[in-house]
């Protein structure tokens, strides 16, 4: 980082994925992680079973149940919620990894033709009532650390100071507070000659007046994703807009609107080399009663990454990330509201079948 005088080496994580094909139609998957900063030695990223019977017609259906990521990310498609293009995902997908996990069931129906596949899906889930607390109390962040099902991410220290709580101040993420399920629904279209488009609406249906261990955040958003190829170049674009809201007492509420979008271009230069660049924009607009500092922000980020594959089992990546953002909350800790942060990373990933 820009404030670090000396680079340091660290073990980022160890991720293991197990897949069991129980029958031709029934599959089970589990992903576990060791990571030095999580609260337990091992944590679970995903664990679910999927039933998808063989179909000889254009129509196919499937259902899965357990704990899994909603079908939002076009970036994070590899083992351990990682991206084939960059080390750091976009602000949108960093937040998806932090605060979203479907703990419930999802059903999908597909209509397949030779040149296209059209899908519709819907889900009912629980244990996602805290979703939105990080966006409201901390803002967008760019990093590659999804929250495990047991883990509790940290909130900014200034939040703890205001509430006279000990450090570090951590938040539940996967917790059922109001005993009311949430849902999402969406559709996607894959066209061989054009690419992919998907849309999703998400609503956790949390009651913003209920508190159990922490207050429930009523969060809903729309997400739109696009993917296409221009020769050897892959283009990804994604946009998200939504709100999160709490009203824990007659005297206090917090309402935050959040928006973000990115455009990524990736080029497979050869079998051994891959380059990618991405531009992000993001913002939040928070409202609450009184005259205290609004925790609103706006900013942008530039990411550039180069990846080299010297062996099938080894991936070497260099990444430069620049984040330019303004958030008034920083002034509560005697920092300037505006910050320009630069980070350079070198990463080696080893794959063992």
N, C-alpha and C positions, 0 to 999 in steps of 0.2 A: 504494500500500500504506500501511498504518497508520504505518510507520516512515519514510515518504518525505515530506520537507518540501515538495518541489516536484514537481508533475506533470511528466512528460516525454512527448515525442512520438517515436514510432518506427515504422518500417516493420515490420509483423509478419511478413508473408510474401507471396510471389507464387507462386501455384499454377496449373499448367496441366494440363488433362486432354485427351487425344486418344482418340477412339473411331473404329475402322475396322470397318464392316460389310462384311466380305470376301465373304460369301455370305449368303443369308437365314438360314442356320443358324449361321454362324461369325462371331464378333465378337472383336475385340482391343481392349484398353483399357490406357492408360498414364497415370499421374499423377506429375508431377515437381514439385519445390518448390525455390524459393530462400528461405533463411531465415538471418538474420545470425548465429545461434548454432550452426548445423550445421557439421560439420568439413569439408565440401566445398561448393563454390559451388552446385552442383545436386545434389539427392538424389532418389531414387525412393521414392514412397509405396506405389504399387501398380503391377503390370504383369502382365497375364494375358490368356489367350485362353479363350473359352467357346464350346462347341459345343452348340446346343439345336435339334434338328431340329423342323420344323413338325409338329404333331400334330392330327389331326382326331378323336381320341377323347378321353375324359375323362383319359387318362393322358398325361403328358409327362415326358421325362427330359432331363437336361443334365449336362455335365461341364465343369469348367474347370481350368486348370493355369497355374501361374506363382507370383506372390507377391501375396497379397490378404488382407484382413481376414476372420477367421472370422465366421459369421453370428450375432453376439452383440448388437450395439448396436441399440437402437430409437431412440436419440438422433441418432447421427452418421450421417446419411443423405445428406449433401450433399457437394459438391466439397471435396476436401482433408481428409476426415474431420472435417467441421464439422457443427454442429447447427443446425436451423432455429429453435430455441427460445432458446438461450443462447449466450454466447461461450465459457463454460467448461463442458465436459461433466461428468457425475457422476464420482465417484471411480472407479467401476467402469470407465467407458468411457475415462477418462483413462489408466488402467492398460492397457486393451486396446490403445490407440493406442501406448503406450510399449513394451510387451513382447510383443505377439502379432502375428504375421503368418504366414499359411499359405504356406509355400514348398513347394509340392507340388501335389496334385490333390484335387478335391472332386467328388463325384457327388451328384445330387439326382433324386428321383422325386416327381412331383406327381400328385394325383388331384383333378380340377377338376369342380365342379358350379356351377350358376347362383349359389347363395348361399354356397358355401364352397370352400376349397382346403386340402387336407391334404398336407403335404410331409414327406419323410424325406430326410436327407442324411448323408453320412459323408466323412471325409477321411483321407488318409495324407500326412504331411509330414515335413520335416527342418529343420535349421538353426534350431531353437528351444530348444536345450538350456540357454541361460542364463535362460530364462523363470522368474521368481520372485525373482531377485536384488534387484530394486528394492523389492519388497514386504518382503523380509526385512531388507535392509541399510539401507533408507531409510524404508519405510512407504508408506501411501497418499498421493497428492498430487492436487490439483485444478488442472489447467491445460489448455491447448488445443494442446499441441505433441506430435503423434505422432512417433515415431522413424522416420527414413528408413532404408532398407535398408543404407546405408553409414554412417550416423551411429552414435555411441557416447555414450549419455547419461552424465552425471556422477553419481557416488555422493557421499554426504556427506563433507566434509573430515575429519571425525573418524575415518572408516574409513581414510583415507590416513595420518593421524597414527598410528593404532594399528599399521599395517603398515609404517610408515616408507617410504612411497611419495610421489613428487612429486605436486604439484597442477597442474591438476585431475586427479582420479582417475576415469577413465572405464571403462565396462564394455561388453564386446561384448553384443549382443542377438541377432543373427541369425548363429549359429555352430553348426556341427555338431561335437560333441565326442566322442560315443561310437559313432558310425556305426550308430545304431539309430533307426528312424523312430518318430514319434509319431502319434497319431490323435485324432479326435473324431467324435462322432456325435450326432444329435439329430433333432427333429421339430418341426413348427409346424402350427397350425390357424388359418385365417382364416375367420371367420363374418361375413357382411355385416351382420347386425343386432346383433352383439355386439362383435366386435373380433378381437384376435389374441392367441395364446398360443404360446410356444415354450420348449423345454427343450433343453439341450445338456450333454454330458459331454465334458471335455477332459483328455487325458493325454499329456504329451510323452514318456513312457517313458524319460526320461533316467536314466543310471546315475550315482547320486550319489557314486560312489567314483572316477570318471574325471575327470582334469584334462588339458585341452589349451588353452593360453592362459589358461583359467580353469576352475573346477570346473563340472561339469554339475549343474543344479538339477532334481531330480525334482519336477514340478509337475502336480497334477491338481485339477480343480474341477468343480462343477455350477453351471449358470447357468439362471435362469428369468426370462422376460420376459413382460409383459402390456401390452396397449394397447387402449383403448376410448374411445368418445366419449359424452359426456353433453351433448346439444345442441351448442352451438358449442365446448365445452371438450373438449380432448384430454387423457386421462390416460395416463401412462406409469409403469410400475413394473418394477423389476428387482431381483433378488437373486442374490448369488454367494457360494459357500462352498467352500473348498478348502485344500490344504496345499502347501508347498514344502519340500524337504529336501536337505541335502548331508551327506556323510560322507567327507570327503577323506582322513582318516587314522584309525588305530585310537584316537587320542587326542582327536579332535574331531568333533563333528557339530552341525548346527543344524537344528531342525525348527520351522517356522512355520505356524500355522493362520491363515487370513485369511477375513474375512467383511465384506460390505458390501451395502447396499440403498439404494434411493432411491424417492421418489414425486415425479413432476413433473406439474404441471397447466399446460396452455397454452391460450390463448384467442386466436383470430383475431377481434379486435374489429371489424375492417373489412378492406377490401382493402389499406389502407395501414398498419394498426397491428396489432401482435401483442404480447402480454404472456405471461410465463411465470414460474412459481415452482417451486422444487425444494427438497426436504429430503433430505439424505444422512446415513447413519450408516455407520461403518466401524471395523474393529478388526483387530489382529494379536496373536497370542500366540506368543512365541518361547521355545524351550527349547534349552539347550546345557549341556555339562558345565562345572563350575567355578562361581565366585562372581561373575564379572564381570556388568556390567549387562545385563539382558535387553532386547532391542530390541523390546518389545511396545508397543502403543499402542491408544487408543480415542478416538473423536471424532465430531463431527457437523458439518454444513455447511448453511448457508442461502444460496440463490441467488435473485435476482430480476432479471429482464431485461425491457426494453421495446425493441421494434424498430419502426422506421419505414421505409417503402418509398416515398420521394418519386418515384423513377423505377424502371423495370424493371431498370436496370443499377446501381442504387445501394441499399445497405442500411445504415442507421444504427442502431446498438445501444448502449444504456446498460445496464450490469450492475453490481450490487452483490453481493459475495460475502463471507460471514463464515464462518470456519473456527475451531472450538473443539476443540482436541485436546490429549492428554497422551501424551508419549512420553519414556520414561526416558533414551533415548539422548542427548537434548539436554543432560543434566547433564554428559556427558563433555566438552562444549564450554563449560562454565560458564554454561549457560543454564537457566532454569527448565524443569522437565519439562512444565508446562502452558503453552500459548500460545493466545491469541485473536488471530486475524489478520483484518484487514478490507482489502478491495480494491475500488476503484471503477474501472471501465473505460469509455471511450467508444471505439467502433470504427466505422470507415467501410470498407465492402467494395464494391469496384468489380468488376463482371462484364462481361467482353468476350467475345462469342460468336466 
